Amino acid sequence: MSSEKNLKEVREGEELNQGKLKTFMLQHSLITQENSEMTVKQFTNGYSNLTYLLQIESKEYVLRRPPFSAPKRGHDMGREFKVLQHLNPVYDKSPKVFVFNEDPKIIGAPFYIMEKVDGEILTAKSALDKQVSPEEFKTISDTWVAAFVEFHNIDYKAAGLSELGRPEGYVERQVHNWGKQYLAAATDEVPAAQKVMTWMSENQPRKYDHTLIHNDFKYDNVVFKDERWKTISAILDWEMCTLGDPMMDLGTSLGYWTTAGDPEFMKQGLPSSTIMKGNPSRTEIVQQYALKSARNIDNLTFYYVYGLFKIAVIAQQIYYRYKNGHTSDPKFANLNKASALCCNTAWQAIQKNQIDNLY
């Protein structure tokens, strides 16, 4: 959605039917000529829904579709489109969407088309390439936390999203459902996984705020306007957005937030530019969030453990698809190890009742 370095040729087997797609785009006034030449590239960052850049008639669009051979749950394009459609008029970090299609006859799956937002996406690789300084990361993290708080303060009722989820009982359902999904996709014996599931079931909070939650809010899912890092132009990857406990959202982000002080196997298993100098620790991120949001953050260990376990399940589900031949992307080959790492780290956090200095 930004940096051209995140683009590559479309992977074999993941091509789009350009003829049918151009007919569709013409019908919805996105182009003026059906025979216009189209260039299609694929975004490389991301592990879930497939994202393409469409260049045609001097315009650029982004197309999102589910992964091949993926279950519909968690990949509902219509739901993601609805979220963006309702948020864009009231929230300036929500990209504009143009059209949704649920007919699989066009490209083989439901999809939607949205605007391309220019700016900087901060992946682990791009941050190293840019040699982002510690001073810059202080600005980046501050901007990122402020945007997170702003998002959680959106009036979802005024945005017409009251039916997006059921915030009552959200935590209990999440603990149950992620455990169930882990067991369904398990391929390796990971003793810590069952221990973590049992602990979460017994230690979950019963009272919490109800807000919109993104469920994948991290550096490489936001588009910074420029390299001054003071403005976020757009937030990406809305497939898991729902209504629930904002601390569950924060916990997921903390799960991805590896730091310079973490052991090497953690930094390699959960690669992130947050390991670079100038980034706050996980505890400091929580303190910044609490200060900016004026929310009390109790049960911090639970939320971090939940975030790690959810990442473990997502990684394991993708690895399960890879192992069974439903996707060929080589970056999925070791996600079972990343899943086990998350479970083991969650158990360490439980044992120490803290979210930093776990090993």
SEDREN-328462 format. One record per residue (C-alpha): residue number from 0; residue in three letters; chain; x, z, y. Coordinates in nm, 3 decimals, decimal comma. Layout:
residues N
> NUM/ALA/A/X/Z/Y $
...
This chain:
residues 359
> 0/MET/A/0,000/0,000/0,000 $
> 1/SER/A/0,312/0,002/0,196 $
> 2/SER/A/0,677/-0,043/0,117 $
> 3/GLU/A/0,746/-0,382/-0,033 $
> 4/LYS/A/1,001/-0,211/-0,260 $
> 5/ASN/A/0,707/-0,067/-0,456 $
> 6/LEU/A/0,593/-0,418/-0,550 $
> 7/LYS/A/0,692/-0,639/-0,841 $
> 8/GLU/A/0,564/-0,931/-1,043 $
> 9/VAL/A/0,251/-0,853/-1,243 $
> 10/ARG/A/0,330/-0,708/-1,586 $
> 11/GLU/A/0,262/-0,934/-1,883 $
> 12/GLY/A/-0,086/-0,869/-2,016 $
> 13/GLU/A/-0,207/-0,717/-1,687 $
> 14/GLU/A/-0,268/-1,043/-1,499 $
> 15/LEU/A/-0,584/-1,108/-1,295 $
> 16/ASN/A/-0,810/-1,410/-1,340 $
> 17/GLN/A/-0,738/-1,563/-1,001 $
> 18/GLY/A/-1,001/-1,834/-1,026 $
> 19/LYS/A/-1,290/-1,596/-1,086 $
> 20/LEU/A/-1,147/-1,347/-0,840 $
> 21/LYS/A/-1,128/-1,603/-0,559 $
> 22/THR/A/-1,487/-1,711/-0,628 $
> 23/PHE/A/-1,592/-1,347/-0,600 $
> 24/MET/A/-1,396/-1,298/-0,277 $
> 25/LEU/A/-1,552/-1,609/-0,126 $
> 26/GLN/A/-1,900/-1,485/-0,214 $
> 27/HIS/A/-1,826/-1,160/-0,030 $
> 28/SER/A/-1,671/-1,329/0,277 $
> 29/LEU/A/-1,321/-1,195/0,215 $
> 30/ILE/A/-1,183/-1,552/0,216 $
> 31/THR/A/-1,310/-1,882/0,354 $
> 32/GLN/A/-1,188/-2,132/0,093 $
> 33/GLU/A/-1,210/-2,099/-0,285 $
> 34/ASN/A/-0,902/-2,318/-0,337 $
> 35/SER/A/-0,677/-2,114/-0,107 $
> 36/GLU/A/-0,344/-2,021/-0,262 $
> 37/MET/A/-0,320/-1,658/-0,371 $
> 38/THR/A/-0,011/-1,450/-0,442 $
> 39/VAL/A/-0,061/-1,140/-0,658 $
> 40/LYS/A/0,193/-0,858/-0,690 $
> 41/GLN/A/0,163/-0,524/-0,864 $
> 42/PHE/A/0,244/-0,182/-0,720 $
> 43/THR/A/0,495/-0,002/-0,939 $
> 44/ASN/A/0,436/0,358/-0,836 $
> 45/GLY/A/0,153/0,539/-1,009 $
> 46/TYR/A/0,075/0,614/-1,372 $
> 47/SER/A/-0,298/0,561/-1,392 $
> 48/ASN/A/-0,520/0,298/-1,231 $
> 49/LEU/A/-0,361/-0,041/-1,178 $
> 50/THR/A/-0,311/-0,148/-0,817 $
> 51/TYR/A/-0,244/-0,503/-0,698 $
> 52/LEU/A/-0,158/-0,664/-0,366 $
> 53/LEU/A/-0,353/-0,985/-0,298 $
> 54/GLN/A/-0,206/-1,218/-0,034 $
> 55/ILE/A/-0,434/-1,503/0,066 $
> 56/GLU/A/-0,524/-1,691/0,385 $
> 57/SER/A/-0,273/-1,483/0,588 $
> 58/LYS/A/-0,457/-1,168/0,479 $
> 59/GLU/A/-0,354/-0,885/0,252 $
> 60/TYR/A/-0,593/-0,688/0,032 $
> 61/VAL/A/-0,543/-0,421/-0,232 $
> 62/LEU/A/-0,733/-0,435/-0,561 $
> 63/ARG/A/-0,777/-0,130/-0,786 $
> 64/ARG/A/-0,888/-0,144/-1,149 $
> 65/PRO/A/-0,863/0,093/-1,450 $
> 66/PRO/A/-0,573/0,066/-1,694 $
> 67/PHE/A/-0,625/-0,156/-1,997 $
> 68/SER/A/-0,783/0,014/-2,302 $
> 69/ALA/A/-0,843/0,333/-2,104 $
> 70/PRO/A/-1,153/0,551/-2,144 $
> 71/LYS/A/-1,394/0,526/-1,852 $
> 72/ARG/A/-1,376/0,899/-1,783 $
> 73/GLY/A/-1,129/0,951/-1,499 $
> 74/HIS/A/-1,121/0,580/-1,416 $
> 75/ASP/A/-1,461/0,532/-1,254 $
> 76/MET/A/-1,405/0,261/-0,993 $
> 77/GLY/A/-1,757/0,288/-0,856 $
> 78/ARG/A/-1,712/0,658/-0,792 $
> 79/GLU/A/-1,377/0,606/-0,621 $
> 80/PHE/A/-1,527/0,330/-0,407 $
> 81/LYS/A/-1,819/0,555/-0,307 $
> 82/VAL/A/-1,583/0,835/-0,199 $
> 83/LEU/A/-1,387/0,601/0,028 $
> 84/GLN/A/-1,698/0,430/0,159 $
> 85/HIS/A/-1,843/0,764/0,273 $
> 86/LEU/A/-1,518/0,914/0,399 $
> 87/ASN/A/-1,384/0,623/0,602 $
> 88/PRO/A/-1,633/0,659/0,891 $
> 89/VAL/A/-1,556/1,031/0,932 $
> 90/TYR/A/-1,196/1,066/0,818 $
> 91/ASP/A/-0,919/0,850/0,962 $
> 92/LYS/A/-0,690/0,892/0,659 $
> 93/SER/A/-0,940/0,731/0,424 $
> 94/PRO/A/-0,865/0,357/0,371 $
> 95/LYS/A/-1,139/0,106/0,443 $
> 96/VAL/A/-1,302/-0,046/0,134 $
> 97/PHE/A/-1,473/-0,385/0,131 $
> 98/VAL/A/-1,649/-0,447/-0,199 $
> 99/PHE/A/-1,700/-0,300/-0,546 $
> 100/ASN/A/-1,770/-0,497/-0,862 $
> 101/GLU/A/-1,881/-0,356/-1,196 $
> 102/ASP/A/-1,916/-0,688/-1,382 $
> 103/PRO/A/-1,627/-0,711/-1,635 $
> 104/LYS/A/-1,665/-1,089/-1,653 $
> 105/ILE/A/-1,452/-1,140/-1,340 $
> 106/ILE/A/-1,122/-0,968/-1,427 $
> 107/GLY/A/-1,218/-0,781/-1,745 $
> 108/ALA/A/-1,301/-0,446/-1,582 $
> 109/PRO/A/-1,474/-0,293/-1,281 $
> 110/PHE/A/-1,268/-0,305/-0,962 $
> 111/TYR/A/-1,284/-0,268/-0,588 $
> 112/ILE/A/-1,101/-0,429/-0,298 $
> 113/MET/A/-0,971/-0,232/-0,001 $
> 114/GLU/A/-0,752/-0,275/0,304 $
> 115/LYS/A/-0,373/-0,265/0,280 $
> 116/VAL/A/-0,233/0,016/0,490 $
> 117/ASP/A/0,116/-0,040/0,626 $
> 118/GLY/A/0,363/0,242/0,652 $
> 119/GLU/A/0,605/0,446/0,444 $
> 120/ILE/A/0,537/0,578/0,092 $
> 121/LEU/A/0,792/0,842/0,002 $
> 122/THR/A/0,882/0,810/-0,365 $
> 123/ALA/A/1,181/0,986/-0,521 $
> 124/LYS/A/1,374/0,658/-0,515 $
> 125/SER/A/1,280/0,553/-0,162 $
> 126/ALA/A/1,376/0,894/-0,022 $
> 127/LEU/A/1,722/0,858/-0,176 $
> 128/ASP/A/1,752/0,500/-0,055 $
> 129/LYS/A/1,659/0,602/0,298 $
> 130/GLN/A/1,883/0,910/0,280 $
> 131/VAL/A/1,609/1,121/0,434 $
> 132/SER/A/1,772/1,415/0,610 $
> 133/PRO/A/1,688/1,786/0,571 $
> 134/GLU/A/1,556/1,788/0,929 $
> 135/GLU/A/1,327/1,495/0,849 $
> 136/PHE/A/1,198/1,669/0,538 $
> 137/LYS/A/1,100/1,971/0,745 $
> 138/THR/A/0,883/1,739/0,954 $
> 139/ILE/A/0,754/1,556/0,645 $
> 140/SER/A/0,647/1,873/0,466 $
> 141/ASP/A/0,483/2,014/0,778 $
> 142/THR/A/0,287/1,689/0,832 $
> 143/TRP/A/0,192/1,680/0,465 $
> 144/VAL/A/0,062/2,039/0,457 $
> 145/ALA/A/-0,132/1,988/0,781 $
> 146/ALA/A/-0,301/1,680/0,633 $
> 147/PHE/A/-0,385/1,875/0,316 $
> 148/VAL/A/-0,552/2,150/0,518 $
> 149/GLU/A/-0,735/1,894/0,732 $
> 150/PHE/A/-0,868/1,724/0,420 $
> 151/HIS/A/-1,000/2,051/0,276 $
> 152/ASN/A/-1,180/2,118/0,604 $
> 153/ILE/A/-1,388/1,798/0,587 $
> 154/ASP/A/-1,763/1,863/0,597 $
> 155/TYR/A/-1,850/1,688/0,272 $
> 156/LYS/A/-2,222/1,737/0,330 $
> 157/ALA/A/-2,206/1,555/0,663 $
> 158/ALA/A/-2,009/1,278/0,491 $
> 159/GLY/A/-2,292/1,231/0,241 $
> 160/LEU/A/-2,088/1,349/-0,057 $
> 161/SER/A/-2,289/1,652/-0,167 $
> 162/GLU/A/-2,364/1,483/-0,498 $
> 163/LEU/A/-2,000/1,405/-0,574 $
> 164/GLY/A/-1,952/1,711/-0,792 $
> 165/ARG/A/-2,080/2,055/-0,888 $
> 166/PRO/A/-1,858/2,311/-0,716 $
> 167/GLU/A/-2,039/2,605/-0,877 $
> 168/GLY/A/-1,859/2,680/-1,202 $
> 169/TYR/A/-1,588/2,425/-1,124 $
> 170/VAL/A/-1,293/2,639/-1,231 $
> 171/GLU/A/-1,446/2,736/-1,564 $
> 172/ARG/A/-1,535/2,375/-1,645 $
> 173/GLN/A/-1,187/2,252/-1,555 $
> 174/VAL/A/-1,013/2,508/-1,773 $
> 175/HIS/A/-1,239/2,417/-2,065 $
> 176/ASN/A/-1,230/2,039/-2,017 $
> 177/TRP/A/-0,855/2,001/-1,966 $
> 178/GLY/A/-0,792/2,211/-2,276 $
> 179/LYS/A/-1,031/1,993/-2,474 $
> 180/GLN/A/-0,866/1,675/-2,346 $
> 181/TYR/A/-0,520/1,803/-2,431 $
> 182/LEU/A/-0,617/1,871/-2,791 $
> 183/ALA/A/-0,775/1,527/-2,822 $
> 184/ALA/A/-0,454/1,354/-2,710 $
> 185/ALA/A/-0,196/1,584/-2,871 $
> 186/THR/A/0,082/1,413/-3,066 $
> 187/ASP/A/0,353/1,681/-3,086 $
> 188/GLU/A/0,357/2,050/-3,174 $
> 189/VAL/A/0,388/2,243/-2,846 $
> 190/PRO/A/0,329/2,617/-2,907 $
> 191/ALA/A/0,320/2,696/-2,533 $
> 192/ALA/A/0,017/2,471/-2,484 $
> 193/GLN/A/-0,222/2,692/-2,681 $
> 194/LYS/A/-0,082/3,007/-2,517 $
> 195/VAL/A/-0,139/2,858/-2,171 $
> 196/MET/A/-0,495/2,748/-2,255 $
> 197/THR/A/-0,583/3,096/-2,383 $
> 198/TRP/A/-0,429/3,267/-2,080 $
> 199/MET/A/-0,610/3,043/-1,831 $
> 200/SER/A/-0,941/3,106/-2,002 $
> 201/GLU/A/-0,890/3,481/-1,973 $
> 202/ASN/A/-0,745/3,491/-1,619 $
> 203/GLN/A/-0,944/3,237/-1,418 $
> 204/PRO/A/-1,088/3,333/-1,076 $
> 205/ARG/A/-1,466/3,368/-1,056 $
> 206/LYS/A/-1,510/3,339/-0,678 $
> 207/TYR/A/-1,366/3,062/-0,463 $
> 208/ASP/A/-1,435/2,823/-0,174 $
> 209/HIS/A/-1,614/2,491/-0,220 $
> 210/THR/A/-1,452/2,188/-0,057 $
> 211/LEU/A/-1,361/1,828/-0,122 $
> 212/ILE/A/-1,052/1,820/-0,342 $
> 213/HIS/A/-0,826/1,520/-0,395 $
> 214/ASN/A/-0,660/1,633/-0,720 $
> 215/ASP/A/-0,344/1,424/-0,675 $
> 216/PHE/A/-0,217/1,510/-0,328 $
> 217/LYS/A/0,160/1,455/-0,319 $
> 218/TYR/A/0,421/1,276/-0,112 $
> 219/ASP/A/0,391/0,943/-0,291 $
> 220/ASN/A/0,013/0,937/-0,251 $
> 221/VAL/A/0,019/0,942/0,127 $
> 222/VAL/A/0,123/0,666/0,368 $
> 223/PHE/A/0,326/0,787/0,664 $
> 224/LYS/A/0,279/0,575/0,974 $
> 225/ASP/A/0,654/0,535/1,032 $
> 226/GLU/A/0,986/0,706/0,977 $
> 227/ARG/A/0,923/0,961/1,245 $
> 228/TRP/A/0,709/1,127/0,972 $
> 229/LYS/A/0,469/1,292/1,215 $
> 230/THR/A/0,155/1,096/1,124 $
> 231/ILE/A/-0,014/1,013/0,793 $
> 232/SER/A/-0,207/0,686/0,816 $
> 233/ALA/A/-0,377/0,700/0,477 $
> 234/ILE/A/-0,420/0,901/0,161 $
> 235/LEU/A/-0,420/0,704/-0,165 $
> 236/ASP/A/-0,540/0,737/-0,526 $
> 237/TRP/A/-0,885/0,893/-0,493 $
> 238/GLU/A/-0,990/0,856/-0,856 $
> 239/MET/A/-1,007/1,232/-0,921 $
> 240/CYS/A/-1,161/1,337/-0,591 $
> 241/THR/A/-1,450/1,579/-0,637 $
> 242/LEU/A/-1,601/1,906/-0,508 $
> 243/GLY/A/-1,445/2,232/-0,617 $
> 244/ASP/A/-1,192/2,504/-0,543 $
> 245/PRO/A/-0,929/2,385/-0,289 $
> 246/MET/A/-0,673/2,617/-0,450 $
> 247/MET/A/-0,701/2,410/-0,768 $
> 248/ASP/A/-0,600/2,114/-0,552 $
> 249/LEU/A/-0,306/2,308/-0,411 $
> 250/GLY/A/-0,209/2,419/-0,762 $
> 251/THR/A/-0,192/2,060/-0,882 $
> 252/SER/A/0,032/1,968/-0,589 $
> 253/LEU/A/0,256/2,266/-0,664 $
> 254/GLY/A/0,285/2,143/-1,022 $
> 255/TYR/A/0,449/1,824/-0,895 $
> 256/TRP/A/0,661/2,011/-0,638 $
> 257/THR/A/0,999/2,034/-0,811 $
> 258/THR/A/1,274/2,188/-0,600 $
> 259/ALA/A/1,652/2,179/-0,571 $
> 260/GLY/A/1,667/2,521/-0,735 $
> 261/ASP/A/1,482/2,412/-1,049 $
> 262/PRO/A/1,685/2,335/-1,363 $
> 263/GLU/A/1,794/1,977/-1,421 $
> 264/PHE/A/1,547/1,912/-1,703 $
> 265/MET/A/1,259/2,002/-1,469 $
> 266/LYS/A/1,386/1,774/-1,194 $
> 267/GLN/A/1,425/1,487/-1,439 $
> 268/GLY/A/1,093/1,549/-1,613 $
> 269/LEU/A/0,896/1,573/-1,286 $
> 270/PRO/A/1,091/1,343/-1,051 $
> 271/SER/A/1,005/1,397/-0,687 $
> 272/SER/A/1,170/1,371/-0,347 $
> 273/THR/A/1,075/1,738/-0,300 $
> 274/ILE/A/1,407/1,827/-0,469 $
> 275/MET/A/1,598/1,701/-0,165 $
> 276/LYS/A/1,740/1,938/0,096 $
> 277/GLY/A/1,504/2,043/0,374 $
> 278/ASN/A/1,196/2,070/0,154 $
> 279/PRO/A/1,028/2,412/0,131 $
> 280/SER/A/1,008/2,604/-0,195 $
> 281/ARG/A/0,673/2,620/-0,373 $
> 282/THR/A/0,620/2,971/-0,235 $
> 283/GLU/A/0,695/2,849/0,118 $
> 284/ILE/A/0,446/2,563/0,078 $
> 285/VAL/A/0,180/2,818/-0,014 $
> 286/GLN/A/0,272/3,029/0,289 $
> 287/GLN/A/0,248/2,725/0,519 $
> 288/TYR/A/-0,087/2,627/0,370 $
> 289/ALA/A/-0,222/2,982/0,408 $
> 290/LEU/A/-0,108/2,998/0,771 $
> 291/LYS/A/-0,259/2,661/0,865 $
> 292/SER/A/-0,584/2,708/0,670 $
> 293/ALA/A/-0,640/3,082/0,727 $
> 294/ARG/A/-0,739/3,100/0,359 $
> 295/ASN/A/-0,643/3,392/0,139 $
> 296/ILE/A/-0,451/3,271/-0,163 $
> 297/ASP/A/-0,500/3,509/-0,451 $
> 298/ASN/A/-0,433/3,427/-0,817 $
> 299/LEU/A/-0,138/3,209/-0,718 $
> 300/THR/A/0,017/3,211/-1,065 $
> 301/PHE/A/-0,310/3,091/-1,215 $
> 302/TYR/A/-0,335/2,798/-0,975 $
> 303/TYR/A/0,024/2,689/-1,037 $
> 304/VAL/A/-0,017/2,722/-1,413 $
> 305/TYR/A/-0,338/2,521/-1,396 $
> 306/GLY/A/-0,161/2,250/-1,195 $
> 307/LEU/A/0,121/2,224/-1,447 $
> 308/PHE/A/-0,118/2,217/-1,741 $
> 309/LYS/A/-0,333/1,947/-1,586 $
> 310/ILE/A/-0,023/1,733/-1,528 $
> 311/ALA/A/0,072/1,800/-1,891 $
> 312/VAL/A/-0,264/1,669/-2,010 $
> 313/ILE/A/-0,250/1,357/-1,791 $
> 314/ALA/A/0,102/1,279/-1,913 $
> 315/GLN/A/0,000/1,339/-2,273 $
> 316/GLN/A/-0,305/1,114/-2,245 $
> 317/ILE/A/-0,095/0,830/-2,105 $
> 318/TYR/A/0,166/0,881/-2,378 $
> 319/TYR/A/-0,111/0,876/-2,639 $
> 320/ARG/A/-0,221/0,534/-2,511 $
> 321/TYR/A/0,141/0,415/-2,510 $
> 322/LYS/A/0,207/0,539/-2,863 $
> 323/ASN/A/-0,105/0,363/-2,987 $
> 324/GLY/A/-0,006/0,033/-2,828 $
> 325/HIS/A/-0,265/0,026/-2,550 $
> 326/THR/A/-0,004/-0,005/-2,276 $
> 327/SER/A/0,351/-0,140/-2,284 $
> 328/ASP/A/0,500/0,001/-1,964 $
> 329/PRO/A/0,836/0,152/-2,070 $
> 330/LYS/A/0,811/0,430/-1,812 $
> 331/PHE/A/0,546/0,589/-2,039 $
> 332/ALA/A/0,781/0,625/-2,337 $
> 333/ASN/A/0,891/0,984/-2,267 $
> 334/LEU/A/0,575/1,128/-2,116 $
> 335/ASN/A/0,523/1,345/-2,426 $
> 336/LYS/A/0,842/1,526/-2,328 $
> 337/ALA/A/0,721/1,564/-1,970 $
> 338/SER/A/0,395/1,706/-2,105 $
> 339/ALA/A/0,578/1,962/-2,318 $
> 340/LEU/A/0,798/2,051/-2,021 $
> 341/CYS/A/0,491/2,127/-1,808 $
> 342/CYS/A/0,341/2,349/-2,079 $
> 343/ASN/A/0,666/2,540/-2,128 $
> 344/THR/A/0,714/2,585/-1,753 $
> 345/ALA/A/0,356/2,710/-1,718 $
> 346/TRP/A/0,422/2,969/-1,985 $
> 347/GLN/A/0,738/3,077/-1,801 $
> 348/ALA/A/0,536/3,120/-1,481 $
> 349/ILE/A/0,285/3,337/-1,669 $
> 350/GLN/A/0,559/3,552/-1,820 $
> 351/LYS/A/0,728/3,606/-1,482 $
> 352/ASN/A/0,408/3,603/-1,272 $
> 353/GLN/A/0,574/3,383/-1,010 $
> 354/ILE/A/0,599/3,016/-0,916 $
> 355/ASP/A/0,969/2,988/-0,826 $
> 356/ASN/A/1,292/3,076/-1,007 $
> 357/LEU/A/1,133/3,033/-1,347 $
> 358/TYR/A/1,445/2,962/-1,554 $
